[in-house]
C-alpha cells in the first residue's frame, strides 16, 4: 500500500512538471491528500491514547496532561484556520508544532511519527505559532499594582536579600538565517544574523515581558529605550528592575557598581548578581527545552518576522507550562555565563538621582 502511494505521488509530480513546461496553470498539490484521499472532516493520524507518557515526553517535550491542555486551549483557533475538506486535527497540529519547537527541524521521522508530510508539518507549525502568539497577552503580563509589587518584593528578597525588585531584565539573541534583502540591521555585534529578545522575569522564572521583534544589530540600551517596559516603568512609584552592566543606572533600573570599594558595595554586587542570574537561567532553560532557538544546533530558517513569532510562541509555552505546575529550570543547561561588557556612559548621560538612590540602598541594606 505504501509503495503504491509513493508510485502515485511520483506519477503526479512528474505530470505536474510536464504541465508546467507546457505553461498550463496547475493547482498546488497537497501530499497528504494524495496519500490519504478525501472524504473525512479531519485527519486523526496519531492517537494520543495509544502511546506512553514517556514517549510523549521524549518526542514532544511535554507530559500528556499539558499537551491535552494545549489542544483545548488552541482548538478554536486551529479549527478556524483549517477549513479544508480534509483538515488536520488540532491534536496532530499541536504535536507537529511541539515536535518542531523541541527538536528544531521538520525531520521526516517526526512527520512519520504522527503521519503527516513535511509540507503539512510546516503548515501546522505556522498555525500553532499564530495561535500561541494570539494568546501572548493572556500568559505574559507585567503587573505593578500594589499587591503584585509586594509579592514580587518578597519573592526576590528571599533569593539573595536584594530589596524592592520588580523583575530582572536581559536582552538575548536568537540566531536566524540572513534576510533576503541586504539588511545589516540584523547583524549583531558578534557578526551573525539574529533577532533580539528583551526579557523580564520574576523570581520563579515566569516571564513578565517578552519583546521578541528587535533587529539583532540594535544595542541593548536602544532596545530598552524603545520598549514597552521602558514606558511602563517611567512612572513607577516604587521598586526597580535589575539589569547588568550593559544598561544605564536609572531610578527604576539598578545596575552593579562598576568599581566596588567598600564591603557594602561588594555585598550589593554579589546580591545583584545572584538575583539577576535568574533571567539568564530562565532563557537557558527555554533554549534547552525549545531547541529550535539554540544557536549551537543551527539557526531558524525563516524571515525575521516569522522567527520572532516562533520565539514569542516558545515564550508563551514556557509561561503556560510554568503556570501548569512544570518546573521552569528542569532542563536548564549549565553553560558558563558570558560576562557582559560595561556600558561607557558620558558624564552628561549619568543620572545623579539614580546614583543617590543606589547609594542610599547600599547604605541601608548592605552595610
C-alpha positions as CSV (number, residue, x, y, z in Angstrom):
1,X,0.0,0.0,0.0
2,X,2.8,2.4,0.9
3,X,4.7,1.5,-2.3
4,X,1.6,2.2,-4.4
5,X,1.1,5.5,-2.7
6,X,4.7,6.5,-3.4
7,X,4.3,5.5,-7.0
8,X,1.1,7.5,-7.3
9,X,2.8,10.5,-5.8
10,X,5.8,10.2,-8.1
11,X,3.4,10.0,-11.1
12,X,1.5,13.1,-10.1
13,X,4.7,15.1,-9.6
14,X,6.1,14.1,-13.0
15,X,2.8,15.0,-14.6
16,X,2.9,18.4,-12.8
17,X,6.3,19.1,-14.2
18,X,5.2,18.3,-17.7
19,X,2.2,20.5,-17.4
20,X,4.4,23.3,-16.0
21,X,6.7,23.0,-19.0
22,X,3.6,23.4,-21.3
23,X,2.7,26.7,-19.3
24,X,-0.6,25.2,-18.2
25,X,-1.6,26.6,-14.7
26,X,-1.9,23.9,-12.1
27,X,-3.1,23.9,-8.5
28,X,-0.8,23.4,-5.6
29,X,-0.9,19.7,-4.6
30,X,-1.3,18.5,-1.0
31,X,0.8,15.5,-0.5
32,X,-1.4,14.3,2.4
33,X,-4.5,14.5,0.3
34,X,-2.8,12.4,-2.4
35,X,-1.7,9.8,0.1
36,X,-4.9,9.7,2.2
37,X,-7.6,10.8,-0.1
38,X,-10.7,13.0,0.7
39,X,-14.0,12.3,2.4
40,X,-13.4,12.9,6.2
41,X,-13.6,16.1,8.2
42,X,-10.2,15.7,9.9
43,X,-7.1,13.5,9.7
44,X,-6.6,11.9,13.0
45,X,-3.4,10.1,12.1
46,X,-2.0,9.9,15.6
47,X,-3.8,8.6,18.6
48,X,-2.6,10.1,21.9
49,X,-4.1,7.3,23.9
50,X,-2.0,4.7,22.0
51,X,1.4,5.9,23.3
52,X,3.1,6.1,26.6
53,X,3.6,9.2,28.7
54,X,7.4,8.6,28.4
55,X,7.1,8.6,24.5
56,X,5.2,11.9,24.6
57,X,7.7,13.5,26.9
58,X,10.8,12.4,24.9
59,X,9.3,13.1,21.4
60,X,7.4,16.3,22.1
61,X,9.0,17.7,25.2
62,X,5.9,17.8,27.5
63,X,3.7,15.4,29.5
64,X,0.4,14.2,28.3
65,X,-1.7,16.4,30.6
66,X,-0.1,19.6,29.3
67,X,-0.4,18.5,25.7
68,X,-4.1,17.9,26.2
69,X,-4.4,21.3,27.9
70,X,-2.8,23.0,24.9
71,X,-5.1,21.2,22.4
72,X,-8.1,22.5,24.2
73,X,-6.6,26.0,24.6
74,X,-5.9,26.3,20.9
75,X,-8.7,24.2,19.5
76,X,-10.9,27.0,18.3
77,X,-8.1,28.9,16.6
78,X,-6.7,25.8,14.9
79,X,-10.1,24.6,13.6
80,X,-10.8,28.1,12.3
81,X,-7.5,28.0,10.3
82,X,-8.2,24.6,8.8
83,X,-11.4,25.0,6.9
84,X,-10.3,22.3,4.4
85,X,-12.3,19.3,3.4
86,X,-9.5,17.1,4.8
87,X,-8.2,19.2,7.7
88,X,-5.6,18.0,10.1
89,X,-6.9,17.7,13.7
90,X,-5.9,20.1,16.4
91,X,-4.2,17.2,18.3
92,X,-1.9,16.5,15.4
93,X,-1.2,20.1,14.7
94,X,-0.2,20.7,18.3
95,X,2.1,17.6,18.3
96,X,3.7,18.7,15.0
97,X,4.5,22.1,16.4
98,X,5.8,20.8,19.7
99,X,7.9,18.4,17.7
100,X,9.5,21.2,15.8
101,X,9.9,23.6,18.7
102,X,11.7,20.9,20.8
103,X,13.8,19.4,18.0
104,X,14.3,22.4,15.7
105,X,13.7,20.5,12.4
106,X,11.0,19.2,10.1
107,X,12.6,15.8,10.1
108,X,10.9,13.1,8.0
109,X,10.9,10.8,11.1
110,X,8.8,13.3,13.0
111,X,6.3,13.5,10.2
112,X,6.2,9.7,10.0
113,X,5.6,9.5,13.8
114,X,2.4,11.5,13.5
115,X,1.6,10.5,9.9
116,X,1.9,13.8,8.0
117,X,4.2,15.1,5.3
118,X,7.0,17.7,5.8
119,X,4.9,20.3,4.0
120,X,2.0,19.7,6.4
121,X,4.4,19.8,9.3
122,X,5.3,23.3,8.2
123,X,1.7,24.4,7.9
124,X,0.9,23.0,11.4
125,X,3.9,24.9,12.9
126,X,2.6,28.1,11.3
127,X,-1.0,27.6,12.5
128,X,0.1,26.8,16.1
129,X,2.6,29.6,16.2
130,X,0.0,32.1,15.2
131,X,-2.5,30.7,17.7
132,X,0.1,30.9,20.6
133,X,1.1,34.5,19.6
134,X,-2.6,35.4,19.9
135,X,-2.5,34.1,23.5
136,X,0.6,36.1,24.5
137,X,-1.2,38.8,26.4
138,X,-3.0,36.2,28.4
139,X,0.1,34.4,29.6
140,X,2.8,37.2,29.6
141,X,1.8,40.1,31.8
142,X,3.7,42.7,33.9
143,X,1.5,43.9,36.7
144,X,2.9,46.5,39.1
145,X,-0.2,47.1,41.1
146,X,0.4,47.2,44.9
147,X,-0.5,43.6,45.5
148,X,1.7,42.2,42.7
149,X,4.5,44.6,43.6
150,X,4.6,43.4,47.2
151,X,4.6,39.8,46.2
152,X,7.5,40.4,43.8
153,X,9.5,42.2,46.5
154,X,9.1,39.3,48.9
155,X,9.9,36.6,46.4
156,X,13.1,38.3,45.1
157,X,14.3,39.3,48.6
158,X,14.2,35.6,49.5
159,X,16.7,34.9,46.7
160,X,19.7,36.9,47.9
161,X,18.4,39.7,50.1
162,X,18.0,42.3,47.4
163,X,15.0,44.6,48.3
164,X,12.5,46.3,46.0
165,X,12.9,44.1,42.9
166,X,10.1,44.1,40.4
167,X,11.8,41.9,37.9
168,X,15.2,41.0,36.3
169,X,16.0,42.3,32.8
170,X,18.1,41.0,29.9
171,X,18.3,41.1,26.1
172,X,19.2,37.9,24.3
173,X,20.0,37.0,20.7
174,X,18.4,34.1,18.7
175,X,20.2,33.2,15.5
176,X,18.3,33.4,12.2
177,X,19.2,32.9,8.6
178,X,20.3,36.1,6.7
179,X,17.3,38.0,5.4
180,X,16.9,38.0,1.6
181,X,17.5,41.8,1.5
182,X,20.8,43.4,2.2
183,X,19.6,44.4,5.6
184,X,22.5,44.8,8.0
185,X,20.3,45.8,11.0
186,X,20.0,42.1,11.9
187,X,23.8,41.6,12.1
188,X,24.7,41.7,15.8
189,X,28.0,42.6,17.4
190,X,29.3,39.1,17.1
191,X,28.8,39.2,13.3
192,X,25.9,36.8,12.8
193,X,22.2,37.5,12.0
194,X,19.8,37.4,14.9
195,X,16.6,38.8,16.4
196,X,16.9,40.4,19.8
197,X,14.5,39.5,22.6
198,X,14.2,41.6,25.7
199,X,13.0,39.6,28.6
200,X,11.9,40.5,32.1
201,X,11.1,37.6,34.5
202,X,10.1,37.2,38.1
203,X,11.8,35.2,40.9
204,X,10.3,31.9,39.7
205,X,11.4,32.3,36.1
206,X,7.9,33.4,34.9
207,X,8.2,35.8,32.0
208,X,6.6,39.2,32.8
209,X,7.6,40.7,29.4
210,X,9.0,39.2,26.2
211,X,9.6,41.6,23.3
212,X,10.9,39.4,20.5
213,X,10.8,41.6,17.4
214,X,14.0,43.6,17.7
215,X,16.7,43.5,15.0
216,X,19.9,41.9,16.4
217,X,22.0,44.9,15.4
218,X,20.3,47.1,17.9
219,X,22.2,47.8,21.2
220,X,20.6,46.5,24.3
221,X,20.2,50.1,25.6
222,X,18.4,51.2,22.4
223,X,16.1,48.2,22.6
224,X,15.3,49.2,26.2
225,X,14.6,52.8,25.4
226,X,12.1,51.8,22.6
227,X,10.4,49.0,24.6
228,X,7.0,48.9,26.3
229,X,8.8,48.1,29.6
230,X,10.6,51.4,29.5
231,X,7.4,53.4,29.0
232,X,5.6,51.4,31.7
233,X,8.3,51.9,34.4
234,X,8.9,55.7,33.9
235,X,6.2,56.5,36.4
236,X,6.7,53.5,38.7
237,X,6.1,54.7,42.3
238,X,8.2,52.1,44.0
239,X,10.6,49.3,43.1
240,X,13.1,48.7,40.2
241,X,14.3,46.2,37.7
242,X,17.8,44.7,37.9
243,X,20.0,44.9,34.8
244,X,23.6,44.1,34.2
245,X,26.4,46.5,33.4
246,X,25.3,46.9,29.8
247,X,22.5,49.1,31.0
248,X,22.5,52.6,32.4
249,X,21.6,53.2,36.0
250,X,18.2,54.6,36.5
251,X,15.8,55.1,39.4
252,X,13.8,52.2,38.1
253,X,16.8,50.1,37.0
254,X,19.5,49.1,39.4
255,X,22.9,48.1,37.9
256,X,26.1,46.8,39.5
257,X,28.7,49.2,41.0
258,X,31.4,49.4,38.3
259,X,34.4,49.5,40.7
260,X,33.2,48.5,44.2
261,X,35.4,49.7,47.0
262,X,33.6,49.2,50.3
263,X,32.4,45.9,51.8
264,X,28.8,47.1,51.4
265,X,29.3,47.7,47.7
266,X,30.8,44.2,47.3
267,X,27.8,42.8,49.1
268,X,25.4,44.8,46.9
269,X,27.1,43.5,43.8
270,X,27.0,39.9,45.0
271,X,23.3,40.1,45.8
272,X,22.6,41.8,42.5
273,X,24.5,39.1,40.5
274,X,22.8,36.2,42.4
275,X,19.3,37.8,41.7
276,X,19.9,38.9,38.1
277,X,21.2,35.4,37.3
278,X,17.5,34.2,37.3
279,X,16.8,35.7,33.9
280,X,20.0,34.1,32.4
281,X,18.9,30.7,33.9
282,X,15.4,31.2,32.5
283,X,16.5,31.8,29.0
284,X,19.0,28.9,29.1
285,X,16.1,26.7,30.2
286,X,13.9,28.0,27.4
287,X,16.7,27.3,24.8
288,X,17.2,23.8,26.2
289,X,13.6,22.9,26.0
290,X,12.9,24.6,22.7
291,X,16.0,23.5,20.7
292,X,14.8,25.4,17.6
293,X,16.1,28.5,19.5
294,X,19.5,27.1,20.3
295,X,22.1,28.6,18.0
296,X,24.5,25.9,18.8
297,X,22.3,23.4,17.0
298,X,21.6,25.6,13.9
299,X,19.6,28.7,13.2
300,X,15.9,29.4,12.5
301,X,15.4,29.1,8.7
302,X,12.8,31.9,8.5
303,X,12.4,35.6,8.0
304,X,13.0,37.8,11.0
305,X,9.2,38.3,11.4
306,X,8.4,34.6,11.5
307,X,11.4,33.9,13.6
308,X,10.2,36.5,16.1
309,X,6.8,34.8,16.2
310,X,8.3,31.4,16.8
311,X,10.4,32.9,19.7
312,X,7.3,34.5,21.2
313,X,5.3,31.3,20.9
314,X,8.0,29.4,22.8
315,X,7.9,32.1,25.5
316,X,4.1,31.7,25.8
317,X,4.6,27.9,26.1
318,X,7.3,28.4,28.8
319,X,4.8,30.5,30.9
320,X,1.9,28.2,30.2
321,X,3.9,25.2,31.3
322,X,5.1,27.0,34.5
323,X,1.6,28.1,35.3
324,X,0.5,24.4,34.9
325,X,3.0,23.3,37.5
326,X,6.0,22.3,35.5
327,X,9.5,23.3,36.7
328,X,10.9,26.3,34.9
329,X,14.5,25.1,35.1
330,X,14.2,21.3,34.8
331,X,16.1,21.3,31.5
332,X,18.5,24.2,32.2
333,X,21.9,24.0,30.6
334,X,24.9,24.7,32.7
335,X,27.0,26.7,30.3
336,X,29.2,29.4,31.9
337,X,27.7,32.8,31.9
338,X,29.1,35.3,29.4
339,X,30.4,38.4,31.1
340,X,28.7,41.5,29.8
341,X,30.6,44.5,28.6
342,X,30.3,47.5,30.8
343,X,28.4,50.5,29.4
344,X,30.5,53.5,28.7
345,X,28.5,56.5,29.8
346,X,29.2,60.1,29.0
347,X,29.1,62.4,32.1
348,X,26.0,64.2,30.7
349,X,24.1,60.8,30.5
350,X,24.6,60.0,34.1
351,X,21.5,60.1,36.4
352,X,22.5,61.8,39.6
353,X,19.2,61.0,41.3
354,X,19.6,57.3,40.4
355,X,23.2,57.3,41.8
356,X,22.0,58.8,45.0
357,X,19.1,56.3,45.3
358,X,21.6,53.4,44.8
359,X,24.0,54.8,47.4
360,X,21.1,55.0,49.9
361,X,20.1,51.4,49.1
362,X,23.6,50.2,49.7
363,X,24.0,52.0,53.0
364,X,20.6,50.9,54.3
365,X,20.5,47.3,53.2
366,X,24.1,46.1,52.6
367,X,26.3,48.0,55.2
